[in-house]
Amino acid sequence: MKIIELAERRAELNGYYRLHAPIYDLTRWAFLFGRNKLVRVLASNLSGKPPKTILDVGCGTGKNVIALARAFPNAQIVGCDLSDAMLAQARAAVQRSLKPDEITKVALINSSILTLKDRQFDLIVCSYMLSMTGDSLEPILHNIRLRLNPMGTLAVVDFNFSALSMFRRWMRVNHVSLDGSVLRALSLFAKVERQELHRAFGIWNWFLWIGR
């Protein structure tokens, strides 16, 4: 992804989330399913060897960052996002929800995984962001692989597919692809340890995926 394309993407997302950030947590619970479950599964699966470093890609309002900080209290957590408005919400939520010693282990930065260099993480989480990457999906997954420790874990929850063309068009207006491309790309990414496919109201399906 070229720098100019990344700048355009940042401007696009800032424009979109400037309106949506204040109401994001009030509305997204109705269709961003599986986020809490993903953290619960990770807390259970990784309890024997908890991650020391965690990256939440596209951290949004910080919901997962806070849940991960509680699930893995000894981990250093980085949340990155391209939207200033979403990061402002995340910073306020972290200050409001976590204890002072927990807050010191959290860093929230305006960055893309494409520009986050020279760091590796034991756990990388992508929650409802890969379906928003469009043509950048493959380079983003490539960079996630570079940022993941050799024995690290990638955990994803996201939209997968809808057979309803009208709904797909509406979601595309909201920068979301519902063509199954994310799950197909992940199937080529690495070893799959857990994969669940769920149906929502007969309109779309979403998935939970954990692999290496």
Backbone bond lengths (Angstrom), bond angles and torsions (degrees), N, CA, C in turn:
res aa  C-N    CA-C-N  psi(-1)  N-CA   C-N-CA  omega(-1)  CA-C   N-CA-C  phi
1 M - - - 1.466 - - 1.520 108.80 -
2 K 1.313 118.93 123.20 1.445 123.08 -178.39 1.524 110.53 -71.28
3 I 1.336 114.80 155.53 1.464 120.46 -179.02 1.520 110.94 -59.84
4 I 1.345 117.02 -40.66 1.456 119.95 -179.93 1.522 111.37 -64.11
5 E 1.341 116.88 -36.59 1.462 120.57 177.95 1.516 110.61 -67.85
6 L 1.342 116.47 -37.70 1.454 120.69 178.53 1.528 110.40 -65.66
7 A 1.335 116.73 -40.12 1.466 120.58 178.16 1.529 110.63 -63.60
8 E 1.331 116.55 -40.91 1.461 120.41 177.98 1.525 110.67 -64.68
9 R 1.338 116.15 -39.62 1.460 120.73 179.47 1.528 110.73 -65.33
10 R 1.336 115.91 -41.30 1.468 119.71 178.53 1.531 110.29 -62.50
11 A 1.324 117.04 -43.32 1.465 120.68 179.34 1.527 111.08 -63.93
12 E 1.340 116.03 -40.30 1.460 120.96 179.45 1.526 110.97 -63.07
13 L 1.329 116.33 -47.12 1.463 120.44 -178.49 1.526 111.50 -68.33
14 N 1.332 116.49 -37.36 1.463 118.83 177.83 1.518 110.81 -62.01
15 G 1.331 116.76 -40.49 1.455 120.05 178.00 1.516 112.29 -64.31
16 Y 1.335 116.28 -42.68 1.457 121.16 -178.40 1.529 111.21 -67.87
17 Y 1.336 117.13 -48.45 1.458 120.30 -173.18 1.523 113.22 -82.15
18 R 1.324 117.33 -11.34 1.465 118.45 174.23 1.527 110.14 -60.16
19 L 1.333 115.85 -33.67 1.462 121.24 177.74 1.525 112.06 -86.48
20 H 1.334 116.48 -36.19 1.461 120.39 -171.90 1.532 114.15 -87.67
21 A 1.332 118.12 -26.88 1.465 120.43 -174.00 1.532 113.43 -55.51
22 P 1.343 119.58 -44.68 1.468 118.80 -177.42 1.527 114.10 -64.57
23 I 1.331 117.63 -24.36 1.470 120.08 -177.91 1.532 112.11 -113.15
24 Y 1.320 116.49 6.76 1.461 120.27 -173.15 1.529 112.05 -57.58
25 D 1.313 117.42 -53.67 1.469 120.42 -176.94 1.522 112.63 -70.14
26 L 1.327 116.94 -21.50 1.456 120.42 178.48 1.532 112.14 -77.15
27 T 1.324 116.62 -21.03 1.469 120.35 -174.06 1.520 114.37 -115.32
28 R 1.329 118.07 -33.84 1.478 119.25 -170.22 1.516 114.30 -73.19
29 W 1.330 117.65 -16.96 1.466 119.54 177.43 1.521 111.18 -58.69
30 A 1.340 116.54 -23.26 1.461 120.91 -175.12 1.526 113.16 -76.21
31 F 1.337 117.87 -13.54 1.466 117.79 179.47 1.523 115.04 -148.66
32 L 1.314 119.27 -4.89 1.466 120.03 174.18 1.526 108.18 -93.32
33 F 1.325 115.29 76.64 1.460 121.09 -173.96 1.532 111.61 -82.33
34 G 1.333 115.51 153.38 1.448 121.38 171.10 1.511 115.98 91.75
35 R 1.320 118.10 -3.49 1.469 118.86 -177.52 1.528 111.84 -66.39
36 N 1.323 116.75 -45.55 1.466 119.65 178.31 1.523 111.17 -65.06
37 K 1.322 115.42 -39.80 1.461 119.34 -179.83 1.515 111.08 -62.59
38 L 1.334 117.36 -40.36 1.459 120.32 -179.46 1.521 110.64 -58.20
39 V 1.320 117.55 -44.99 1.469 120.45 -179.85 1.525 110.43 -66.30
40 R 1.340 117.22 -40.11 1.472 119.70 178.05 1.522 111.30 -61.89
41 V 1.314 117.04 -43.32 1.466 120.97 179.78 1.526 110.36 -63.82
42 L 1.318 116.88 -43.27 1.464 120.22 178.99 1.525 111.13 -63.69
43 A 1.325 117.06 -42.38 1.465 120.54 179.66 1.522 110.79 -60.66
44 S 1.338 116.15 -37.32 1.458 120.31 178.76 1.526 111.71 -74.94
45 N 1.326 116.74 -47.53 1.463 120.98 -175.14 1.528 112.93 -68.57
46 L 1.331 116.71 -32.05 1.462 120.34 -174.57 1.518 112.76 -104.28
47 S 1.323 117.21 13.32 1.466 120.33 -176.97 1.528 111.89 -63.58
48 G 1.330 117.27 -31.47 1.461 120.32 -179.59 1.514 112.95 -71.35
49 K 1.321 116.56 -32.88 1.458 121.94 178.47 1.531 108.17 -141.15
50 P 1.325 116.20 78.42 1.470 119.87 -176.00 1.524 111.86 -64.97
51 P 1.317 117.37 145.95 1.466 120.54 179.93 1.522 111.83 -67.09
52 K 1.331 115.36 143.51 1.458 120.68 176.27 1.519 111.47 -91.64
53 T 1.343 115.48 -25.86 1.465 120.65 179.77 1.520 108.88 -133.48
54 I 1.334 116.33 134.57 1.467 122.44 -176.69 1.526 108.76 -132.01
55 L 1.327 115.93 138.17 1.455 122.12 173.27 1.518 109.11 -120.18
56 D 1.328 116.86 125.37 1.455 122.58 173.75 1.528 107.31 -105.08
57 V 1.335 116.15 107.12 1.465 121.34 -175.83 1.530 108.95 -85.18
58 G 1.324 116.35 126.45 1.454 119.60 -175.49 1.517 109.73 68.62
59 C 1.321 116.63 54.77 1.470 121.76 -169.41 1.520 113.61 -69.63
60 G 1.335 117.50 -14.40 1.459 119.79 175.86 1.514 113.40 58.23
61 T 1.324 117.00 -129.58 1.466 122.37 -176.17 1.527 113.09 -84.24
62 G 1.325 117.48 6.41 1.457 121.04 173.89 1.513 115.84 88.69
63 K 1.326 117.96 7.72 1.462 120.92 -178.35 1.525 111.38 -56.06
64 N 1.335 116.71 -49.86 1.461 119.63 -178.94 1.523 111.87 -70.75
65 V 1.323 117.11 -35.45 1.460 120.21 178.91 1.530 110.18 -58.18
66 I 1.322 115.88 -45.24 1.459 120.41 179.97 1.530 111.00 -65.48
67 A 1.329 116.47 -44.66 1.471 120.07 179.26 1.522 111.09 -63.60
68 L 1.329 117.56 -39.64 1.467 121.27 179.66 1.524 110.98 -69.21
69 A 1.324 117.07 -36.87 1.467 120.32 177.98 1.527 110.92 -62.83
70 R 1.320 116.45 -35.68 1.467 119.96 178.63 1.522 111.62 -77.16
71 A 1.333 116.55 -35.77 1.464 120.48 -179.24 1.527 111.60 -73.18
72 F 1.341 116.67 -33.23 1.472 121.64 -177.73 1.532 108.41 -129.09
73 P 1.334 117.08 77.05 1.466 121.47 -171.44 1.527 114.56 -64.79
74 N 1.325 118.36 -17.96 1.460 120.40 -179.37 1.525 113.33 -97.36
75 A 1.313 117.16 1.25 1.468 120.93 -176.15 1.527 111.60 -87.49
76 Q 1.329 114.54 146.61 1.457 121.46 168.27 1.524 107.26 -87.77
77 I 1.323 117.48 126.44 1.468 121.53 -172.97 1.520 110.41 -119.44
78 V 1.321 115.19 130.62 1.464 122.11 174.29 1.527 107.98 -114.63
79 G 1.320 116.77 127.28 1.448 121.69 172.11 1.514 108.53 -112.10
80 C 1.318 117.40 126.97 1.462 119.75 179.67 1.523 109.75 -121.00
81 D 1.321 114.95 145.59 1.462 121.20 179.84 1.519 107.85 -157.49
82 L 1.337 115.87 153.86 1.461 120.98 179.39 1.523 112.70 -92.72
83 S 1.326 117.13 -8.08 1.464 120.60 -176.23 1.525 111.13 -99.49
84 D 1.323 116.57 119.24 1.470 120.64 177.20 1.525 111.52 -62.42
85 A 1.341 116.14 -38.27 1.470 119.95 -177.84 1.522 111.16 -66.27
86 M 1.331 116.84 -40.70 1.464 120.26 178.75 1.526 110.68 -68.26
87 L 1.326 116.96 -39.69 1.461 119.84 178.42 1.521 111.40 -65.14
88 A 1.323 117.13 -34.69 1.466 119.68 176.52 1.522 110.62 -63.12
89 Q 1.330 116.16 -41.76 1.463 120.36 175.86 1.530 110.88 -63.29
90 A 1.338 116.04 -41.50 1.469 120.67 -178.45 1.521 110.98 -64.41
91 R 1.322 116.56 -44.14 1.471 119.72 -179.17 1.524 110.99 -62.98
92 A 1.321 116.41 -41.43 1.463 119.67 178.35 1.525 110.60 -65.19
93 A 1.331 117.04 -40.56 1.468 120.77 -179.16 1.521 111.26 -66.57
94 V 1.328 117.06 -40.47 1.470 120.93 178.73 1.527 109.90 -63.22
95 Q 1.323 117.23 -45.95 1.461 120.58 179.04 1.523 111.52 -61.97
96 R 1.321 115.92 -35.75 1.458 121.59 -176.71 1.531 112.39 -78.36
97 S 1.332 117.22 -30.94 1.465 120.80 -166.83 1.520 114.68 -105.67
98 L 1.319 117.67 -24.73 1.459 120.02 -175.07 1.522 111.56 -106.04
99 K 1.325 114.51 157.11 1.459 120.69 176.77 1.531 109.22 -77.29
100 P 1.338 117.15 158.65 1.470 119.57 -177.35 1.524 114.09 -53.86
101 D 1.354 118.22 -40.84 1.455 119.36 -179.50 1.526 111.65 -70.89
102 E 1.333 117.68 -26.05 1.458 121.49 175.80 1.526 110.71 -74.77
103 I 1.322 116.13 -38.57 1.461 121.31 -178.65 1.525 110.90 -61.38
104 T 1.334 117.11 -37.07 1.469 120.06 -177.91 1.530 112.28 -64.61
105 K 1.323 117.64 -17.80 1.469 121.10 -179.18 1.519 112.57 -95.13
106 V 1.339 116.90 4.91 1.463 121.51 -177.31 1.525 110.00 -115.57
107 A 1.327 115.99 132.13 1.464 122.21 173.74 1.521 108.48 -124.56
108 L 1.318 117.13 128.57 1.461 122.95 178.67 1.521 107.70 -115.44
109 I 1.344 116.58 121.14 1.455 119.81 -171.87 1.523 111.11 -131.86
110 N 1.318 115.45 148.98 1.455 121.98 175.26 1.523 107.19 -85.69
111 S 1.316 114.74 98.68 1.463 119.62 -176.18 1.513 109.70 -161.21
112 S 1.313 114.74 156.33 1.455 122.35 169.89 1.517 108.72 -101.62
113 I 1.325 117.27 154.84 1.456 120.78 174.04 1.531 109.78 -59.52
114 L 1.337 116.83 -23.03 1.465 120.90 -179.27 1.524 112.13 -72.19
115 T 1.319 117.40 -22.32 1.463 120.58 -178.60 1.528 112.54 -114.07
116 L 1.310 116.97 3.24 1.467 121.27 179.10 1.528 107.83 -87.45
117 K 1.316 116.44 95.46 1.458 121.58 -170.82 1.535 112.17 -103.17
118 D 1.328 113.91 158.64 1.470 122.86 167.16 1.526 114.16 62.36
119 R 1.322 116.65 27.33 1.461 120.13 174.25 1.517 109.19 -136.22
120 Q 1.321 115.64 146.39 1.455 120.40 174.08 1.529 108.91 -128.66
121 F 1.338 114.99 154.19 1.457 121.18 -173.17 1.524 110.43 -132.01
122 D 1.336 114.68 148.77 1.471 120.33 177.30 1.527 111.32 -75.38
123 L 1.324 116.58 -29.73 1.461 121.93 -179.27 1.523 108.92 -139.33
124 I 1.319 115.99 129.06 1.465 121.69 173.32 1.521 107.83 -119.86
125 V 1.326 115.82 129.60 1.464 122.73 -178.28 1.526 109.42 -115.78
126 C 1.318 116.05 132.28 1.469 122.47 174.50 1.521 107.69 -125.45
127 S 1.309 116.41 111.43 1.458 121.27 -176.57 1.522 109.51 -115.81
128 Y 1.309 116.34 109.11 1.462 123.01 176.93 1.531 112.35 51.44
129 M 1.332 116.35 41.52 1.464 118.78 175.49 1.524 112.47 -124.33
130 L 1.324 118.10 -29.10 1.466 119.11 -178.76 1.526 111.75 -65.04
131 S 1.322 117.43 -32.37 1.463 120.39 178.89 1.524 111.79 -70.73
132 M 1.343 117.22 -7.38 1.460 121.34 179.39 1.522 112.43 -103.00
133 T 1.328 117.49 6.12 1.466 119.97 -171.98 1.523 113.67 -92.70
134 G 1.340 117.91 -13.87 1.458 120.92 176.00 1.518 112.90 57.86
135 D 1.329 116.38 -128.70 1.463 121.55 -178.06 1.521 113.10 -69.39
136 S 1.321 117.35 -10.17 1.470 120.64 -179.41 1.528 112.63 -89.54
137 L 1.330 117.52 3.63 1.463 120.38 -175.65 1.527 112.05 -56.72
138 E 1.317 118.08 -50.32 1.466 120.58 -176.56 1.526 112.47 -64.38
139 P 1.351 119.66 -48.33 1.471 117.49 177.16 1.521 113.29 -63.07
140 I 1.327 117.16 -32.21 1.464 119.17 177.85 1.523 110.52 -67.13
141 L 1.331 117.42 -44.51 1.467 119.97 177.35 1.521 110.84 -64.19
142 H 1.323 117.36 -36.03 1.468 120.34 176.57 1.520 110.63 -61.15
143 N 1.337 116.46 -43.52 1.458 119.93 179.78 1.522 111.92 -71.04
144 I 1.314 117.23 -32.26 1.463 119.92 174.14 1.527 109.68 -61.75
145 R 1.325 116.44 -41.68 1.466 119.69 177.90 1.534 110.58 -60.33
146 L 1.334 117.14 -40.98 1.457 121.33 179.27 1.520 111.90 -65.62
147 R 1.313 116.56 -33.05 1.475 121.14 -177.03 1.529 112.67 -86.35
148 L 1.339 117.39 -9.42 1.464 121.10 -177.39 1.525 110.05 -91.90
149 N 1.330 116.37 130.02 1.454 120.03 175.16 1.530 110.63 -57.57
150 P 1.335 118.24 151.02 1.472 120.63 -176.71 1.523 114.29 -51.79
151 M 1.324 117.72 -34.20 1.456 121.41 178.45 1.524 111.76 -106.78
152 G 1.325 116.04 18.23 1.452 121.04 -176.72 1.520 113.10 -78.27
153 T 1.321 115.19 172.88 1.461 123.10 -176.26 1.530 110.13 -119.48
154 L 1.324 115.71 135.12 1.458 121.90 171.06 1.520 107.84 -107.04
155 A 1.328 116.78 130.52 1.468 121.58 -179.37 1.526 109.06 -127.36
156 V 1.338 115.59 129.17 1.463 120.79 -174.60 1.518 109.86 -133.68
157 V 1.327 115.89 137.25 1.453 122.06 166.11 1.524 105.79 -131.02
158 D 1.351 116.46 133.18 1.460 117.91 -172.62 1.521 110.75 -167.25
159 F 1.329 114.09 168.89 1.454 120.35 170.55 1.521 109.38 -66.90
160 N 1.346 115.20 151.74 1.457 118.47 176.11 1.524 112.18 -118.51
161 F 1.330 117.22 -64.74 1.460 119.05 -170.11 1.527 110.67 -156.11
162 S 1.321 115.09 150.67 1.465 121.80 169.13 1.516 108.37 -136.89
163 A 1.324 116.13 136.50 1.466 121.01 177.81 1.525 111.58 -83.17
164 L 1.324 117.35 -8.24 1.464 121.57 -177.25 1.519 110.05 -90.74
165 S 1.318 116.71 110.78 1.463 120.71 -175.91 1.525 111.81 -62.13
166 M 1.329 117.41 -35.81 1.460 119.93 179.94 1.530 110.90 -64.11
167 F 1.333 115.64 -41.65 1.467 119.68 179.02 1.526 110.74 -67.61
168 R 1.342 116.88 -39.55 1.464 119.96 177.73 1.529 110.59 -60.84
169 R 1.323 116.59 -41.57 1.468 120.03 179.54 1.526 110.84 -64.54
170 W 1.329 116.57 -40.90 1.464 120.04 178.82 1.523 111.17 -64.01
171 M 1.319 116.33 -42.43 1.462 119.48 179.60 1.526 111.11 -67.22
172 R 1.332 116.53 -31.97 1.460 119.58 177.41 1.534 110.57 -64.17
173 V 1.337 116.76 -33.79 1.460 120.63 174.85 1.527 110.22 -59.66
174 N 1.337 115.57 -31.67 1.467 122.23 178.95 1.530 111.69 -95.38
175 H 1.337 116.13 20.84 1.467 123.66 172.93 1.531 113.79 70.30
176 V 1.327 117.71 19.27 1.468 121.12 -177.56 1.531 109.94 -110.59
177 S 1.346 116.11 131.26 1.467 121.87 175.12 1.519 108.97 -96.68
178 L 1.325 116.18 130.32 1.469 121.50 179.23 1.523 109.61 -119.05
179 D 1.333 115.53 51.13 1.458 120.95 -175.79 1.523 113.40 -112.76
180 G 1.333 117.25 9.33 1.464 120.96 178.86 1.507 114.58 77.95
181 S 1.339 118.14 4.83 1.468 120.74 -174.36 1.524 112.66 -67.72
182 V 1.328 117.96 -32.29 1.467 119.86 -176.86 1.525 110.53 -66.55
183 L 1.309 117.16 -48.43 1.462 120.11 -179.07 1.524 110.83 -65.96
184 R 1.326 117.58 -36.02 1.475 119.83 176.33 1.521 110.49 -63.05
185 A 1.322 116.41 -42.87 1.463 119.87 -179.96 1.522 111.38 -65.88
186 L 1.325 117.14 -39.03 1.456 120.46 179.32 1.522 111.52 -66.51
187 S 1.333 117.11 -32.22 1.469 119.87 179.87 1.523 111.68 -63.58
188 L 1.323 116.68 -21.31 1.462 121.54 178.30 1.526 112.00 -97.80
189 F 1.329 115.61 -6.00 1.460 120.50 -170.84 1.524 112.96 -74.13
190 A 1.299 116.27 -50.85 1.460 119.74 -170.60 1.517 109.95 -168.83
191 K 1.319 115.07 -170.03 1.461 121.14 178.56 1.531 110.18 -69.35
192 V 1.317 116.76 127.38 1.459 121.68 178.64 1.526 109.33 -88.86
193 E 1.316 116.82 126.11 1.462 121.13 178.48 1.524 111.86 -103.68
194 R 1.328 115.77 -28.88 1.470 119.47 178.75 1.528 108.27 -155.34
195 Q 1.314 115.28 132.80 1.460 120.21 176.85 1.517 109.41 -142.79
196 E 1.320 116.00 125.56 1.457 122.16 178.84 1.527 108.77 -127.25
197 L 1.307 116.05 137.74 1.460 121.32 176.02 1.521 108.01 -119.16
198 H 1.328 115.88 126.44 1.460 121.28 -176.01 1.529 110.08 -124.05
199 R 1.311 115.30 149.74 1.461 121.42 -179.77 1.528 109.53 -106.40
200 A 1.321 116.18 139.62 1.455 121.29 -178.38 1.522 110.32 -119.14
201 F 1.324 115.96 108.03 1.466 122.76 173.76 1.529 113.28 58.29
202 G 1.330 117.86 17.15 1.454 120.51 -177.66 1.515 113.60 70.61
203 I 1.329 117.13 11.12 1.466 121.65 -176.27 1.528 111.62 -104.38
204 W 1.305 116.72 -43.73 1.463 120.71 178.56 1.521 108.31 -145.59
205 N 1.326 116.26 169.66 1.459 119.18 170.05 1.521 109.77 -125.32
206 W 1.312 113.85 155.39 1.453 121.57 179.55 1.524 108.39 -130.20
207 F 1.330 116.58 163.37 1.457 118.71 -175.93 1.525 111.53 -135.56
208 L 1.304 114.29 156.76 1.466 123.78 170.98 1.512 105.86 -119.95
209 W 1.334 116.34 130.11 1.468 121.51 -173.80 1.511 109.61 -139.58
210 I 1.326 116.11 131.52 1.474 121.22 175.81 1.526 107.56 -132.33
211 G 1.307 116.00 130.78 1.474 119.99 -178.98 1.513 111.57 -157.92
212 R 1.334 113.73 -173.03 1.461 120.84 -178.66 1.520 110.57 -132.25
